[in-house]
C-alpha cells in the first residue's frame, strides 16, 4: 500500500523562546505559518509525496481518512465518518457523510493537475471511485475525535458486522501511522490554540487568561498578553514552619505564561524496508514566569513538597494531507518547595526561556531522547535571614502523544535556591552583633521519558521507558554579607 507521510513536523510547543540566555539551546524556533488547506506535491525522489501540514479548522467536522486494503490509490479524505466507537470491544459504526476536497490523486492521475493523462479531465472535486466505496475488511481509518473516541481513532477494519440505523458496524484492531502515512513525506509547525485549552484549577487563587486576538489585557496595569499565549496566575499559601511568627507565613504568588507547540515528524521513504526511515515526536515552546516566594517554609522530609495548582489539556487535530492526526497534550503546573524550616526568605524573580523535549527515531538506530533548554532569571528582590536552606520552583509536568497514547513525558522546573549562614551574638554588656553571609541561585531542571506507545509510528517496540536524562543549569543571582 502506498500512502501518506514521510516527515511530519508539528511543532506546537516549539520554542519556549527566551528573551535572554543563560545556556545554549538546540531547539529550533519559528513563527507559525497561517493554516492552509492540506495539499500534495511530488517529492524530488519521485517515489513519495510531500504533504502540507496545517491545523484542522476549528468548529468543523473533520472527515476521516481511509487507506484502502486493495492498495489501489493513496490514503484520502472520504465520505466516511466515525458515528460511534466502543473502546472495550473495538466495534465502530462507520457512516457516510459529506464529500470534502483535499484528497491525494488517485492512480493514473497527475499529482500536479489531478487530471487523467488519458482523458485530460479532472475528477469531481473531493471525489474518487475509492472515496465512494463502503468500508471493507483491511481498510485503515484515521479519524478526528468522534463519539466514543475523544482522542480520535486510528484503527484497521477486521470484520464488517452489518448495517445499522447509523451506518455500517465493523470490528477494528489497533494499527500504526505507517498504515496511513506509508512512504510519503510531510512537515509543518502547528501551535496549540490557547482558546482550545481546557483548564482545571486545583487550588484556590488560580486564574486563566489567553490571547487569540488583540485586545486581551491582564494585571492591574492592563498589560497586553502576546497573541497565542496562555497565562496562569496563582496566589497560594504553602506550609509554614511551626515555630515561625505570623509575619513569616510562607506563600508563593505570580504567573506562568506559555506559547505551546507540538512537534511531529515522519519519514516513510524506506525503499521497501518495513517501518519508517525516521520519526520525531516532541514538545517545545516559549516560557515566562514571574513569581515570589516569601516566608519561612516548613521543613520538607524526603522528596520536595509539590503542590499542583492547575491542569491543562488540549487535543489539537493536525491535518496532514488527507489524514487527521490527533495530538493529545497535557500540562500540570505546580509549585514545589524544599526547605529545612529555618530560613525566612523573600525572593521575587523573572524567568524567561524555552525548552524542547522529545524522541527521535532513525532506522537502524532506534529511538534516542532529545532535550534542550535556554533559560535566564533575574532577581527583582532577594533576602535571606538565619541559617539554613530553601529551594522553590514553579514548573510543569507535560505529556504529548497521538490518538490518546502518551509518547513523551517531561518535567520542566525553573527554580530559585537560597542558603544562609547568619549568626547572632550578645555580650554581657548588652551589645548584640549579627554576622554572616547568604547567597541566592537561579536554575532549572528538565527531565522526562520516552514511552512504549511511540511504537504507534510503526517502529519496533522498545522494552522499557527511555529516560531523557536530567538537564540542569544553575547560576548565581545575588549574594550578601551582614556584619553589625
C-alpha positions as CSV (number, residue, x, y, z in Angstrom):
1,X,0.0,0.0,0.0
2,X,1.3,3.4,-0.9
3,X,0.1,6.1,1.4
4,X,1.0,9.3,3.1
5,X,3.8,10.9,5.0
6,X,7.4,10.9,5.3
7,X,8.1,13.5,7.7
8,X,5.6,15.5,9.8
9,X,6.6,18.4,11.9
10,X,4.0,19.6,14.3
11,X,5.9,22.0,16.5
12,X,3.3,23.0,18.7
13,X,5.4,23.7,21.6
14,X,8.4,24.6,19.6
15,X,10.1,27.4,21.2
16,X,9.8,28.5,24.8
17,X,11.9,31.3,23.3
18,X,13.9,33.1,26.0
19,X,14.4,36.8,25.7
20,X,17.7,36.3,27.4
21,X,20.0,33.3,27.6
22,X,21.9,31.6,30.2
23,X,22.7,28.4,28.3
24,X,22.8,27.3,24.7
25,X,19.8,25.5,23.3
26,X,19.5,23.1,20.4
27,X,15.7,23.6,20.0
28,X,14.5,25.3,16.8
29,X,12.1,28.2,16.8
30,X,10.0,29.9,14.2
31,X,6.8,31.8,13.6
32,X,3.8,29.6,12.8
33,X,2.6,29.8,9.3
34,X,-1.1,30.6,8.8
35,X,-3.2,27.4,8.4
36,X,-3.7,26.5,4.8
37,X,-5.7,23.8,3.0
38,X,-3.8,20.5,3.0
39,X,-2.0,19.9,-0.3
40,X,0.0,17.3,-2.1
41,X,3.1,17.9,-4.2
42,X,5.5,15.5,-5.7
43,X,8.8,14.9,-3.9
44,X,12.2,15.1,-5.5
45,X,12.7,11.3,-5.4
46,X,9.6,10.7,-7.4
47,X,8.5,7.8,-5.2
48,X,6.7,9.6,-2.4
49,X,4.7,12.8,-2.0
50,X,5.3,15.9,0.1
51,X,2.2,16.7,2.1
52,X,1.3,20.1,3.6
53,X,0.6,20.2,7.4
54,X,-1.9,22.6,9.0
55,X,-4.2,22.8,11.9
56,X,-7.7,21.4,11.1
57,X,-10.3,24.1,11.0
58,X,-12.0,24.7,14.4
59,X,-15.7,24.1,14.8
60,X,-16.0,21.8,11.7
61,X,-16.4,18.1,11.3
62,X,-13.1,16.8,10.0
63,X,-13.7,13.8,7.7
64,X,-12.0,10.5,8.2
65,X,-9.1,9.4,6.0
66,X,-9.2,5.9,4.6
67,X,-6.4,3.7,3.4
68,X,-7.9,1.0,1.2
69,X,-7.0,-2.6,1.7
70,X,-6.5,-3.3,-2.0
71,X,-3.6,-0.9,-2.3
72,X,-5.2,1.0,-5.2
73,X,-4.6,4.7,-4.7
74,X,-3.4,6.7,-1.8
75,X,-4.9,7.4,1.5
76,X,-7.6,10.0,1.0
77,X,-10.3,12.0,2.6
78,X,-13.5,10.2,2.2
79,X,-17.3,10.4,2.6
80,X,-16.9,8.2,5.7
81,X,-17.0,9.3,9.3
82,X,-17.0,7.5,12.7
83,X,-20.5,7.7,14.0
84,X,-19.7,5.8,17.3
85,X,-16.9,3.7,18.8
86,X,-16.7,1.3,21.7
87,X,-13.1,1.1,23.1
88,X,-13.9,-2.0,25.2
89,X,-14.9,-4.1,22.2
90,X,-13.2,-2.3,19.4
91,X,-16.5,-2.0,17.5
92,X,-17.2,1.1,15.5
93,X,-20.1,2.3,13.3
94,X,-18.9,4.0,10.1
95,X,-21.4,6.3,8.5
96,X,-21.4,8.2,5.2
97,X,-21.0,12.0,5.4
98,X,-20.5,14.9,3.0
99,X,-17.7,14.7,0.5
100,X,-14.8,17.0,1.1
101,X,-11.9,18.3,-1.0
102,X,-8.2,17.8,-0.3
103,X,-7.6,14.2,-1.2
104,X,-4.4,12.8,-2.8
105,X,-4.6,12.0,-6.5
106,X,-5.9,8.6,-7.4
107,X,-3.8,6.2,-9.5
108,X,-3.3,7.3,-13.1
109,X,-3.8,11.0,-12.2
110,X,-1.1,13.6,-12.4
111,X,-0.1,14.9,-8.9
112,X,0.3,18.4,-10.3
113,X,-3.1,18.7,-12.0
114,X,-5.1,15.8,-10.7
115,X,-6.2,15.1,-14.3
116,X,-6.2,11.7,-16.1
117,X,-3.3,11.5,-18.6
118,X,-5.7,9.6,-20.9
119,X,-8.7,11.9,-20.8
120,X,-7.3,15.1,-19.6
121,X,-10.4,15.6,-17.4
122,X,-10.3,16.5,-13.7
123,X,-12.3,14.2,-11.3
124,X,-15.2,15.7,-9.4
125,X,-13.8,17.8,-6.5
126,X,-13.2,15.7,-3.4
127,X,-14.4,12.6,-5.0
128,X,-12.9,9.4,-6.5
129,X,-14.3,5.9,-7.0
130,X,-12.4,4.7,-4.0
131,X,-13.7,7.5,-1.8
132,X,-17.2,6.4,-2.6
133,X,-16.6,2.7,-1.6
134,X,-18.2,1.3,1.5
135,X,-15.8,0.4,4.3
136,X,-14.2,-3.1,3.8
137,X,-12.0,-5.5,5.7
138,X,-8.4,-4.3,5.7
139,X,-9.3,-0.6,5.4
140,X,-7.5,1.6,7.8
141,X,-9.4,4.6,9.2
142,X,-7.9,7.7,10.7
143,X,-10.5,9.9,12.4
144,X,-10.6,13.1,14.4
145,X,-12.4,12.9,17.8
146,X,-15.7,11.2,17.4
147,X,-18.4,9.8,19.8
148,X,-16.7,7.2,22.0
149,X,-13.3,8.2,20.7
150,X,-12.5,11.6,22.2
151,X,-8.8,11.3,21.3
152,X,-9.6,10.3,17.7
153,X,-9.4,6.9,16.1
154,X,-6.6,5.1,14.2
155,X,-7.8,1.5,13.5
156,X,-7.9,-1.3,10.9
157,X,-11.2,-2.9,10.0
158,X,-11.0,-6.7,10.7
159,X,-14.7,-7.6,10.1
160,X,-17.8,-6.0,8.6
161,X,-20.6,-6.9,11.0
162,X,-23.5,-5.4,9.1
163,X,-25.8,-2.4,8.6
164,X,-27.3,-0.4,11.4
165,X,-29.6,2.7,11.6
166,X,-26.4,4.8,11.9
167,X,-24.3,3.1,9.3
168,X,-22.0,0.1,8.9
169,X,-20.9,-1.7,12.1
170,X,-17.4,-3.0,12.0
171,X,-14.8,-4.7,14.2
172,X,-11.5,-3.0,14.4
173,X,-7.9,-3.6,15.7
174,X,-5.1,-1.3,16.6
175,X,-2.7,-0.2,13.8
176,X,0.0,2.3,13.3
177,X,0.6,5.5,11.5
178,X,2.7,3.7,8.9
179,X,-0.6,2.2,7.6
180,X,-1.8,5.6,6.5
181,X,1.4,7.6,6.2
182,X,3.2,5.0,4.1
183,X,6.1,6.2,2.1
184,X,5.1,9.9,1.8
185,X,6.6,12.9,3.5
186,X,5.2,15.8,5.4
187,X,6.4,18.6,7.7
188,X,5.0,21.6,9.4
189,X,4.6,23.5,12.6
190,X,1.3,24.0,14.3
191,X,1.0,26.0,17.6
192,X,-1.6,25.0,20.1
193,X,-4.6,27.3,20.1
194,X,-4.9,28.7,23.6
195,X,-8.7,29.0,23.1
196,X,-8.9,25.3,22.7
197,X,-7.1,24.6,26.0
198,X,-9.2,23.4,29.0
199,X,-8.0,24.4,32.5
200,X,-8.9,22.7,35.8
201,X,-7.8,24.8,38.8
202,X,-6.5,22.6,41.6
203,X,-6.1,25.2,44.3
204,X,-7.8,28.5,45.2
205,X,-6.4,31.7,43.8
206,X,-5.8,30.4,40.2
207,X,-7.0,32.5,37.2
208,X,-6.5,31.7,33.5
209,X,-6.1,34.1,30.6
210,X,-5.4,33.6,26.9
211,X,-4.9,35.7,23.8
212,X,-6.2,34.6,20.4
213,X,-6.9,38.1,19.0
214,X,-5.9,41.6,20.0
215,X,-7.2,43.4,23.0
216,X,-6.9,41.0,25.9
217,X,-5.2,42.6,29.0
218,X,-4.3,41.3,32.4
219,X,-3.0,42.6,35.7
220,X,-3.6,45.9,37.4
221,X,-1.7,47.8,34.8
222,X,-3.6,46.4,31.9
223,X,-0.5,44.8,30.2
224,X,-1.0,43.1,26.9
225,X,-0.9,39.4,26.6
226,X,1.0,38.3,23.4
227,X,-1.1,36.5,20.8
228,X,-1.0,32.8,21.0
229,X,-0.1,32.8,24.7
230,X,-1.9,31.4,27.7
231,X,-1.3,32.6,31.2
232,X,-2.0,31.2,34.7
233,X,-1.9,33.4,37.8
234,X,-1.6,31.9,41.2
235,X,-1.6,33.1,44.8
236,X,-1.2,30.2,47.2
237,X,-0.1,29.6,50.7
238,X,2.4,26.9,51.4
239,X,3.1,25.1,54.7
240,X,4.8,27.4,57.2
241,X,7.3,26.2,59.8
242,X,5.5,25.5,63.1
243,X,7.7,27.9,65.1
244,X,7.6,30.7,62.6
245,X,6.0,34.0,63.7
246,X,2.8,35.1,62.0
247,X,4.7,37.6,60.0
248,X,6.7,34.8,58.4
249,X,3.8,32.9,56.8
250,X,5.0,31.2,53.7
251,X,3.4,31.7,50.3
252,X,4.0,31.7,46.5
253,X,2.4,34.1,44.1
254,X,3.0,35.0,40.5
255,X,2.2,33.7,37.0
256,X,3.3,31.2,34.3
257,X,2.9,32.2,30.7
258,X,3.2,29.7,27.8
259,X,3.1,29.6,24.0
260,X,3.0,25.9,23.5
261,X,3.6,23.9,20.3
262,X,3.8,20.2,19.4
263,X,6.4,18.8,17.0
264,X,5.9,15.7,14.9
265,X,7.9,14.2,12.0
266,X,7.6,11.2,9.9
267,X,9.7,9.9,7.0
268,X,8.3,6.9,5.2
269,X,10.7,6.6,2.3
270,X,12.3,3.3,3.2
271,X,12.8,1.8,-0.2
272,X,10.7,-1.1,0.6
273,X,12.0,-1.8,4.1
274,X,9.4,-2.3,6.9
275,X,8.6,0.7,9.0
276,X,9.5,4.3,8.5
277,X,13.0,5.7,8.0
278,X,12.6,8.3,10.6
279,X,10.2,9.9,13.0
280,X,10.1,12.6,15.8
281,X,7.6,13.4,18.5
282,X,8.2,16.2,21.0
283,X,7.1,19.5,22.5
284,X,8.6,22.9,22.8
285,X,7.5,26.4,23.5
286,X,8.1,29.9,25.0
287,X,8.0,30.1,28.8
288,X,8.0,33.1,31.0
289,X,7.1,33.4,34.7
290,X,7.3,36.0,37.4
291,X,6.9,34.8,40.9
292,X,7.5,35.5,44.5
293,X,8.4,33.1,47.3
294,X,8.3,34.5,50.8
295,X,8.2,33.5,54.5
296,X,9.5,30.5,56.4
297,X,8.5,27.3,54.7
298,X,8.0,24.2,56.7
299,X,10.8,21.6,56.7
300,X,10.4,19.1,53.9
301,X,11.3,15.5,54.5
302,X,12.2,13.1,51.8
303,X,11.1,14.4,48.4
304,X,10.4,18.1,48.0
305,X,6.8,19.1,48.6
306,X,5.0,19.6,45.3
307,X,1.7,21.4,45.1
308,X,-0.1,21.1,41.7
309,X,-2.3,24.2,41.1
310,X,-3.7,23.7,37.6
311,X,-4.2,21.0,34.9
312,X,-4.4,22.0,31.2
313,X,-5.5,19.8,28.3
314,X,-5.7,20.2,24.6
315,X,-6.3,17.8,21.7
316,X,-5.4,19.7,18.5
317,X,-6.1,18.0,15.2
318,X,-3.3,18.3,12.7
319,X,-4.4,17.9,9.0
320,X,-1.6,16.0,7.2
321,X,-2.7,15.9,3.6
322,X,-5.9,13.9,3.9
323,X,-5.1,12.4,7.3
324,X,-6.3,14.0,10.6
325,X,-3.6,13.3,13.2
326,X,-4.9,13.9,16.7
327,X,-2.3,15.1,19.2
328,X,-3.0,15.0,23.0
329,X,-1.2,17.5,25.1
330,X,-1.4,17.7,29.0
331,X,0.3,20.1,31.4
332,X,0.1,20.1,35.1
333,X,1.5,23.3,36.6
334,X,2.9,23.1,40.1
335,X,4.7,24.9,43.0
336,X,7.5,23.0,44.6
337,X,9.2,23.9,47.9
338,X,12.1,22.2,49.6
339,X,13.3,23.7,52.9
340,X,14.8,22.9,56.3
341,X,12.3,25.1,58.2
342,X,14.9,27.6,59.5
343,X,15.3,30.2,56.7
344,X,13.0,33.1,56.1
345,X,13.3,34.3,52.5
346,X,11.8,36.9,50.3
347,X,12.6,36.3,46.7
348,X,11.0,37.8,43.6
349,X,12.3,36.8,40.2
350,X,11.6,37.0,36.5
351,X,12.2,33.9,34.4
352,X,12.2,33.7,30.6
353,X,13.3,30.8,28.4
354,X,12.4,27.9,26.2
355,X,12.6,24.1,26.2
356,X,12.4,21.2,23.8
357,X,11.9,17.6,24.7
358,X,11.1,14.6,22.5
359,X,12.1,11.4,20.9
360,X,13.9,11.0,17.6
361,X,13.8,7.7,15.6
362,X,16.2,6.6,12.9
363,X,16.0,3.2,11.1
364,X,18.8,1.0,12.4
365,X,19.5,3.2,15.4
366,X,16.2,3.2,17.2
367,X,14.8,5.9,19.5
368,X,17.0,8.5,21.1
369,X,16.0,11.2,23.5
370,X,16.1,14.9,22.7
371,X,16.2,17.6,25.5
372,X,17.3,21.2,25.4
373,X,16.6,24.4,27.2
374,X,17.7,28.0,27.4
375,X,16.7,30.0,30.5
376,X,17.6,33.2,32.3
377,X,16.3,34.5,35.5
378,X,16.6,37.9,37.0
379,X,16.0,38.7,40.8
380,X,14.0,41.8,41.5
381,X,14.2,41.4,45.2
382,X,16.1,38.9,47.4
383,X,16.9,38.5,51.0
384,X,17.7,35.6,53.4
385,X,17.7,35.6,57.2
386,X,19.0,33.0,59.6
387,X,21.0,29.8,58.9
388,X,19.6,27.2,56.5
389,X,18.5,26.3,53.0
390,X,15.4,26.7,50.9
391,X,14.5,26.0,47.2
392,X,11.3,26.9,45.4
393,X,10.1,26.3,41.9
394,X,7.2,26.9,39.6
395,X,7.2,24.2,37.0
396,X,5.1,22.0,34.7
397,X,4.7,18.3,34.1
398,X,3.9,17.7,30.5
399,X,3.0,14.8,28.2
400,X,2.4,14.7,24.5
401,X,1.1,11.7,22.5
402,X,-1.0,10.7,19.5
403,X,-4.6,9.4,19.4
404,X,-4.7,9.2,23.2
405,X,-1.4,7.3,23.7
406,X,1.3,9.1,25.6
407,X,4.6,9.2,23.8
408,X,6.8,11.7,25.7
409,X,6.7,12.9,29.3
410,X,8.7,15.8,30.6
411,X,9.2,17.9,33.8
412,X,10.4,21.5,33.4
413,X,11.1,23.4,36.6
414,X,12.8,26.8,36.8
415,X,13.7,27.4,40.4
416,X,15.4,29.7,42.9
417,X,17.6,28.3,45.7
418,X,18.8,30.2,48.7
419,X,21.1,29.5,51.6
420,X,22.3,31.5,54.6
421,X,24.8,31.2,57.4
422,X,23.9,34.1,59.7
423,X,24.7,34.1,63.4
424,X,23.7,36.4,66.2
425,X,25.6,37.0,69.4
426,X,25.1,39.0,72.6
427,X,27.7,40.2,75.2
428,X,27.3,40.7,78.9
429,X,27.3,44.5,78.4
430,X,24.0,44.2,76.4
431,X,25.6,44.7,73.0
432,X,24.4,42.4,70.2
433,X,26.0,41.6,66.8
434,X,24.9,39.8,63.7
435,X,27.3,38.4,61.2
436,X,27.2,36.0,58.3
437,X,26.6,35.6,54.5
438,X,23.8,34.5,52.2
439,X,23.5,33.6,48.6
440,X,20.8,33.0,46.0
441,X,20.9,30.9,42.8
442,X,18.6,30.6,39.8
443,X,18.4,27.5,37.7
444,X,16.2,24.9,36.1
445,X,15.7,21.1,36.0
446,X,14.5,19.3,32.9
447,X,13.8,15.5,32.9
448,X,11.4,13.0,31.3
449,X,10.9,9.7,29.5
450,X,10.1,8.3,26.1
451,X,7.2,5.9,26.3
452,X,6.4,2.5,24.8
453,X,3.5,4.0,22.9
454,X,5.9,5.6,20.4
455,X,5.6,2.3,18.6
456,X,2.4,3.9,17.2
457,X,4.7,5.2,14.4
458,X,5.2,1.7,13.2
459,X,8.7,1.5,14.6
460,X,9.9,-1.5,16.7
461,X,8.7,-1.6,20.3
462,X,11.3,-0.9,22.9
463,X,11.2,-2.9,26.2
464,X,11.3,-0.1,28.7
465,X,10.9,3.6,29.1
466,X,13.9,5.6,27.8
467,X,14.9,8.4,30.1
468,X,15.6,11.8,28.6
469,X,18.3,12.3,31.1
470,X,18.3,15.1,33.6
471,X,19.4,18.5,32.3
472,X,20.3,21.0,35.0
473,X,21.7,24.5,34.8
474,X,22.3,26.9,37.7
475,X,23.7,30.4,38.1
476,X,24.3,32.9,40.9
477,X,21.6,35.6,41.3
478,X,22.7,37.5,44.4
479,X,25.0,37.3,47.4
480,X,25.1,39.4,50.6
481,X,27.2,39.8,53.8
482,X,25.9,41.0,57.1
483,X,28.0,42.5,59.9
484,X,26.6,44.7,62.6
